[in-house]
């Protein structure tokens, strides 16, 4: 349940959940009332145990939103409804144990979270793992994505390196007031300066930058701004603005337009966000990652901020950076990535003076975040060879 806490926290209360599949209640049966109450009690115990917002069982006629369907899918409540009320009462201690286990193995516990005030006072949540005397790696995440999405990368790289990363400014934790967000910078250079603030916070003077998706733009900017601090880069399925020099996928064009529209104002963002409540939006979202990738669309304020932050990344012309980034670079894409066009990575690799291009046969964009062994081994080998 801890993995869905960021999404649940971002949704308007009450957040409702339903059960589907074998064992799920047909609904409205008087005999099921006691069982529903017992399941709700277990949900409450679990939420209390991990300090998460309360989730209530869906009992009214109003359909669940896409976000509530995501929560329902992750909770997988159907098996509980197969048990009689007395059995549900008997497993209360087990639920308390699950809550304790969830806290102990949560991302924030395993990756050692800390908080810092960045260069302009913006609060950032920082995560670190790995041997303190190992080569340093700063993982530059995709903008707006919760730490849980890149956790597999952190865990894998931390087996041999000291890994530090963070969540995007203005989108996580204590969000602060709208006035505070509006007073701060959100462009690519501002986000690159966050990278250096994270390194300073972790006591890292020089690091390899592993960058995922739009994080590649931030990594390139940081490498150009302070080359003495970035020893080498690996850019994974980067989402680049290259003008007419490289094509974009339809997905890239659609998201870029959405970011522009959402970033124009809070009223526009709120109107757009209502579209993401429709269950139909889930048809194109991987079920196992939906609670992560849908997070910045959870409410109007988040979508507005995401539009400003991610929009400036997607609009940032990377071409002037490429001949000024002289560090060794590994540029990775796949032939069949329909999210970020592989020709963008080919172009970037061709222009960076010391780049090596790796094009996989297969691998959609989201599969990158699984950090499967072949890709992780490629990353680790390059870092071990080039980082210094």
C-alpha positions in Angstrom: 0.0 0.0 0.0 2.9 2.3 0.6 3.6 2.4 -3.1 0.3 4.1 -3.8 0.6 6.6 -0.9 1.8 9.5 -3.1 -1.1 9.1 -5.5 -3.6 8.7 -2.7 -2.2 11.8 -0.9 -2.7 13.8 -4.1 -6.4 12.8 -4.6 -9.4 14.6 -3.1 -10.9 12.8 -0.1 -12.5 10.4 0.2 -10.6 8.1 -2.0 -12.8 5.1 -2.9 -11.8 1.6 -3.8 -13.7 -1.4 -5.1 -13.0 -5.1 -5.5 -13.3 -7.0 -8.7 -12.7 -10.5 -9.9 -13.4 -13.8 -8.1 -14.6 -13.2 -4.5 -15.7 -9.7 -5.1 -19.1 -8.7 -3.7 -22.0 -8.4 -6.1 -23.0 -5.2 -4.2 -26.1 -4.3 -2.2 -26.5 -7.7 -0.6 -27.7 -7.3 3.0 -25.7 -10.4 4.1 -22.5 -8.8 2.9 -22.8 -5.7 5.1 -20.8 -7.3 8.0 -18.1 -8.5 5.7 -17.8 -5.1 4.1 -17.4 -3.5 7.5 -14.7 -6.0 8.4 -12.8 -5.3 5.2 -13.1 -1.6 5.8 -11.7 -2.1 9.3 -8.7 -3.9 7.8 -8.2 -1.1 5.3 -8.3 1.4 8.1 -5.7 -0.5 10.2 -3.4 -0.8 7.2 -3.7 2.9 6.5 -3.1 3.9 10.1 -0.1 1.5 10.2 1.7 3.2 7.3 0.4 6.7 8.0 -1.5 6.8 4.8 -4.8 8.6 4.0 -8.0 6.6 4.6 -9.4 4.7 1.7 -13.1 3.8 1.8 -14.9 1.0 0.1 -17.0 2.0 -2.8 -20.7 1.9 -1.8 -22.4 4.6 -3.7 -23.7 4.8 -7.3 -21.1 7.3 -8.5 -18.5 5.6 -10.8 -14.9 5.4 -9.7 -12.4 7.8 -11.3 -9.4 6.5 -13.2 -7.3 7.2 -10.2 -9.6 5.3 -7.9 -9.5 2.4 -10.3 -5.7 2.4 -10.1 -5.9 2.4 -6.3 -8.4 -0.5 -6.4 -6.1 -2.5 -8.7 -3.1 -2.1 -6.4 -5.1 -3.1 -3.3 -6.5 -6.3 -4.9 -9.3 -6.6 -2.3 -11.3 -9.4 -3.9 -9.6 -12.2 -2.0 -10.6 -10.6 1.3 -14.3 -10.9 0.3 -13.9 -14.6 0.0 -13.4 -14.8 3.8 -16.2 -14.9 6.4 -16.3 -12.1 8.9 -14.9 -14.2 11.7 -11.8 -15.0 9.5 -11.4 -11.3 8.7 -11.4 -10.5 12.4 -8.8 -13.1 13.0 -6.3 -11.7 10.5 -6.2 -8.2 12.1 -2.8 -8.9 13.7 -1.5 -10.1 10.3 -2.6 -6.8 8.8 -0.7 -4.9 11.5 2.4 -7.0 10.6 1.9 -6.2 6.9 1.9 -2.5 7.8 5.1 -2.8 9.8 6.7 -4.8 6.9 5.5 -2.2 4.4 7.1 0.6 6.4 10.4 -1.2 6.8 10.6 -2.0 3.1 9.1 1.2 1.7 11.1 3.2 -0.8 11.7 6.0 1.7 13.1 3.5 4.2 15.2 1.4 1.9 16.6 4.4 -0.1 17.4 6.6 2.9 15.3 9.7 2.2 16.4 13.1 3.5 15.2 16.6 2.8 17.0 19.7 1.7 16.4 23.3 0.6 17.7 23.7 -2.9 19.7 26.6 -4.2 16.6 28.9 -4.2 14.9 27.5 -1.2 12.7 25.0 -3.0 12.3 21.8 -0.9 13.6 18.6 -2.4 13.3 15.0 -1.3 16.6 13.3 -1.8 17.3 9.5 -1.8 20.6 7.7 -1.5 21.8 4.1 -1.4 25.0 2.2 -1.9 28.5 2.1 -0.4 29.7 5.5 0.7 33.2 4.8 -0.7 31.9 3.7 -4.1 31.9 5.7 -7.3 29.2 8.3 -7.2 26.2 8.2 -9.5 23.5 10.9 -9.6 20.4 9.4 -11.1 18.4 12.1 -13.0 14.8 10.9 -13.0 12.0 11.6 -15.5 10.3 14.9 -14.5 7.3 14.5 -12.2 7.7 10.8 -11.6 7.6 9.4 -8.0 10.8 7.8 -6.7 9.1 4.4 -6.9 9.3 4.4 -10.7 13.1 4.5 -10.7 13.6 2.5 -7.6 14.8 -0.6 -9.6 17.6 1.5 -11.1 18.7 2.8 -7.7 18.7 -0.7 -6.2 20.6 -2.2 -9.1 23.3 0.5 -9.4 23.7 0.8 -5.7 25.1 -2.8 -5.7 28.4 -1.3 -6.8 28.0 2.5 -6.7 26.9 5.3 -4.4 23.7 6.4 -5.9 21.8 9.7 -5.1 18.6 10.9 -6.7 15.7 13.2 -6.0 12.1 14.0 -6.9 11.2 17.1 -9.0 10.9 20.4 -7.4 7.4 21.6 -6.5 5.7 18.3 -7.1 6.3 16.2 -4.0 6.1 16.3 -0.3 5.1 19.6 1.2 4.1 21.4 -2.0 4.0 24.9 -0.4 1.7 27.7 -1.5 1.0 28.6 -5.1 2.7 31.9 -4.5 5.9 30.1 -3.4 5.9 27.9 -6.5 5.2 30.9 -8.8 8.1 32.9 -7.3 10.7 30.2 -8.1 12.3 29.2 -11.3 11.3 26.0 -13.1 13.4 26.1 -16.3 16.0 23.5 -17.3 18.9 25.4 -15.7 17.0 25.7 -12.4 16.4 21.9 -12.5 20.1 21.3 -13.3 21.0 23.4 -10.3 18.9 21.1 -8.2 21.1 18.2 -9.4 24.1 20.0 -8.0 22.3 20.9 -4.8 21.5 17.1 -4.4 25.2 16.3 -5.0 26.3 18.9 -2.4 23.7 17.6 0.1 25.1 14.0 -0.3 28.8 15.2 -0.1 29.5 14.3 -3.7 31.9 16.5 -5.6 32.0 14.6 -8.9 29.6 12.0 -10.3 28.5 10.0 -13.3 25.0 11.1 -14.4 22.5 8.4 -15.3 19.5 10.1 -16.9 16.1 8.6 -17.8 13.7 10.1 -20.4 13.4 13.9 -20.0 16.1 13.7 -17.3 18.6 13.4 -20.2 18.0 17.1 -21.0 18.7 18.1 -17.4 21.9 15.9 -17.4 23.1 17.5 -20.6 22.6 21.0 -19.2 24.4 20.1 -16.0 27.3 18.6 -17.8 27.6 21.8 -19.9 27.2 24.1 -16.8 29.8 22.4 -14.6 31.8 19.9 -16.5 34.2 19.5 -13.6 31.4 17.9 -11.6 29.9 15.5 -14.2 32.5 12.9 -15.1 30.4 11.0 -17.7 26.8 10.5 -18.7 24.5 7.7 -19.7 21.3 8.9 -21.4 18.5 6.4 -21.5 15.6 6.8 -24.1 16.0 10.6 -23.9 13.2 12.9 -24.9 14.9 15.7 -26.8 13.8 18.8 -28.6 15.9 18.9 -31.7 13.9 21.1 -34.0 13.7 19.8 -37.6 16.9 17.7 -37.1 15.1 14.7 -35.7 11.5 13.4 -35.8 9.2 13.0 -32.8 6.7 10.3 -32.1 3.0 11.2 -31.9 3.2 10.6 -28.2 5.9 13.2 -27.8 3.9 15.7 -29.8 0.8 15.0 -27.8 2.5 15.4 -24.4 4.3 18.5 -25.5 1.1 20.1 -26.5 -0.6 19.0 -23.3 2.3 20.5 -21.2 2.0 23.8 -23.1 -1.8 23.9 -22.5 -1.6 22.9 -18.8 1.2 25.3 -18.1 -0.7 28.3 -19.3 -2.7 28.7 -16.1 -4.3 26.9 -13.3 -7.8 27.1 -14.7 -6.7 25.5 -17.9 -4.9 22.8 -16.0 -7.9 22.1 -13.9 -10.1 21.7 -17.0 -7.6 19.4 -18.6 -7.2 17.3 -15.4 -10.9 16.4 -15.5 -10.2 14.4 -18.7 -7.7 12.2 -16.8 -10.4 11.1 -14.3 -12.1 9.2 -17.1 -11.5 5.4 -16.9 -10.9 5.3 -20.6 -7.4 7.0 -20.1 -6.2 3.8 -18.5 -6.4 1.9 -21.8 -3.0 3.0 -22.8 -1.3 2.9 -19.4 0.6 -0.1 -18.0 -1.3 -1.4 -15.0 1.8 -2.2 -13.0 3.1 1.4 -13.4 -0.1 3.4 -13.5 0.1 4.5 -9.9 3.5 6.1 -10.7 3.0 7.6 -14.2 -0.4 9.0 -13.5 0.7 10.8 -10.3 1.3 14.3 -11.9 -2.2 14.2 -13.3 -3.9 13.5 -10.0 -5.2 17.1 -9.4 -5.2 20.4 -11.2 -2.4 22.1 -9.2 -0.1 19.2 -9.8 -0.9 19.2 -13.6 -0.3 22.9 -13.8 3.1 22.6 -12.1 4.0 19.5 -14.2 3.1 21.5 -17.3 5.5 24.3 -16.2 8.4 22.0 -15.2 8.1 19.2 -17.8 7.0 21.7 -20.5 10.2 23.6 -20.2 12.2 20.4 -20.5 10.3 19.3 -23.6 10.6 22.7 -25.3 14.4 23.1 -24.5 16.4 23.0 -27.7 19.2 20.6 -26.9 21.3 21.2 -30.1 23.4 24.1 -28.7 24.4 21.8 -25.8 25.7 18.9 -27.8 29.0 20.2 -29.0 29.8 21.7 -25.6 29.4 18.5 -23.6 32.8 16.7 -24.0 32.4 14.0 -21.3 32.1 10.4 -22.3 28.5 9.5 -22.9 26.5 6.3 -23.5 23.3 7.0 -25.4 20.7 4.3 -25.3 17.5 3.7 -27.2 15.6 0.9 -28.9 14.4 0.3 -32.5 10.8 0.1 -31.4 10.4 2.9 -28.8 7.2 4.6 -29.7 7.3 7.0 -26.8 10.6 8.9 -27.4 11.7 8.6 -31.0 14.9 6.6 -31.4 16.1 9.0 -34.1 16.5 11.7 -31.4 19.0 9.5 -29.5 20.8 8.7 -32.8 21.1 12.4 -33.5 22.4 13.2 -30.0 24.9 10.4 -30.1 26.1 11.6 -33.5 26.7 15.2 -32.2 28.3 14.5 -28.8 32.1 14.4 -29.3 32.6 11.3 -27.1 29.4 9.3 -27.3 28.7 5.6 -27.8 25.3 4.7 -29.1 23.5 1.5 -28.1 20.3 0.6 -29.9 18.4 -2.4 -28.5 16.3 -4.5 -30.7 13.2 -4.2 -28.5 12.1 -2.3 -25.4 9.2 0.1 -25.1 9.9 3.3 -23.2 8.3 2.2 -19.9 10.2 -1.1 -19.9 13.3 1.1 -19.3 12.1 1.6 -15.8 12.2 -2.1 -15.0 16.0 -1.9 -15.1 16.2 -5.5 -16.4 19.5 -7.1 -16.0 20.8 -6.6 -19.5 20.3 -2.8 -19.4 21.5 -2.5 -15.8 24.6 -4.5 -16.6 25.3 -2.2 -19.6 24.9 0.8 -17.4 27.1 -0.6 -14.6 29.9 -1.6 -17.1 30.0 1.9 -18.6 30.0 3.7 -15.3 32.8 1.5 -13.9 34.9 2.1 -17.0 34.2 5.9 -17.5 33.3 7.4 -14.2 36.2 8.9 -12.2 
